[in-house]
Amino acid sequence: MSVITSDMVKDLRQRSGAGIMECKEALSETGGDTEAALDFLRKKGAAKAAKKADRSAKEGAVRGVISGKTAALAEFKCETDFVARNELFQKLVTDMAAHVIVSPVVEGEEAFFAQPFDGDKSKTVKETLAAKIHELGENIVPGRRVRYELSGPGGFGLYIHGAGNIGALVELGAGSDAIASSDKFQQIARDLAMHIAAANPISLSSDGVPAEILAREKAIFEDQTRQSGKPDNLIPKIVEGRVKKFYSESCLLEQAFIKDPDKTVAALLKDAGKELGGELTIRRFVRLQLGE
């Protein structure tokens, strides 16, 4: 039997919001597997949160830049909130996002470190970071980096929440360049990025939900329904209804738009397309949250 340590219990409490004894029981029942323990707590109704990134303790910032037909998001991490909010650190992350826009996309830290830094090509990214580490007195490490290039008429929406704990980027397609250049289109793109940051969709539509996530949710819904004492013949129908609700909460096009909850995002795009005289389509989106 796996030894359940206090650190394991503490981690599960932070991620679930459940009590100490409930977390100990869940870890014991699942052999110390934290992910399985989260599911165990959800089935019992003890967990107050299902998304493991909701209580991230890591510091740093996400910043984004749009330049013409290219956009980028960059995440950099530091040791303390004090440095994360420092203007020098915030500028560094913004400058690195601008670097990502004009530099070849590379995988891995070493390849990224070796690139000449766009803000000062006499230095590499690694040398630039080393100088800031010395100046700020904390270790700084790169996180995720995303770059989008426009794939047709359209534009980008970018939203950074607060000091940069969440960043969202969306590519919105338009029927023509004229539509894409309108103030209405650009406002919708920005609003969609803000919506994505707030609502945290896992896919564009129900078709895009990963099979393993759907299977996991269905299993939890079935166990919860069975434990509530519902007759076996009603369980499939109840689970089907809960899956539909899951889609409406988790799939971008089916979510209620945050600025007008009476409309789904799909309805918003349809109405705006009619007003602008051409179809609007979300081509892709990304949301970066520190610690995910």
Secondary structure as UniProt FT lines:
FT   HELIX           6..16
FT   HELIX           20..29
FT   TURN            30..32
FT   HELIX           34..44
FT   HELIX           52..55
FT   STRAND          59..67
FT   TURN            68..69
FT   STRAND          70..78
FT   HELIX           81..84
FT   HELIX           87..102
FT   HELIX           109..114
FT   TURN            118..119
FT   TURN            121..122
FT   HELIX           125..136
FT   STRAND          141..149
FT   STRAND          154..161
FT   TURN            162..165
FT   STRAND          166..173
FT   HELIX           177..180
FT   HELIX           183..199
FT   HELIX           206..208
FT   HELIX           211..227
FT   TURN            228..229
FT   HELIX           232..234
FT   HELIX           235..250
FT   HELIX           252..254
FT   STRAND          256..257
FT   TURN            258..259
FT   STRAND          260..264
FT   HELIX           265..276
FT   STRAND          281..289
FT   TURN            290..291
//
